[in-house]
Amino acid sequence: MKPTPTGWPRISTALYYENAAKAIDWLCRAFGFEVRLKVEGDGGRIEHSELVYGEGLIMVGDLELGGSKAPFRKTPRSLDGANTQNMMVFVDDVEAHCAQARAAGATIVSEPKTTDYGEEYWTDRGYECEDLGGHHWWFYQRLREPKTKV
């Protein structure tokens, strides 16, 4: 594979919210994202944004920007809570991360728990939560690497 463009991961995702500016502030406070770029349009509408977490990057935009140009853009709330994509993020301390998300108002769907896939695989500890727009997130901490390369 050729190298990715400077500063971009191989894969990133875009999420849409009813109020992207509010969501950006919340995602930073609740999950620890940092704003790399935020382009505001009329009335503070978010035209484009880039939030980073380590090497990961997400883009957050206002739902209304889709309109007739991109009617496929939906929020989980507009689909009766359905999610067509969910994010998984590795963090350094899952307990502290869960506490931070909870304090910011995230709905904790499943409390932190440890999953051991056996010596050939790995052991992770993680939790699931729902953000202010209804998107589901999984945050995990790797506790043990596999003894053999998977």
PyMOL commands that set and color helices and strands:
alter all, ss='L'
color gray80, all
select helices_A, chain A and resi 20-31+42-44+63-65+76-79+94-103
alter helices_A, ss='H'
color red, helices_A
select strands_A, chain A and resi 13-17+34-40+46-53+56-62+87-90+107-116+123-130+136-144
alter strands_A, ss='S'
color yellow, strands_A
deselect
rebuild
show_as cartoon
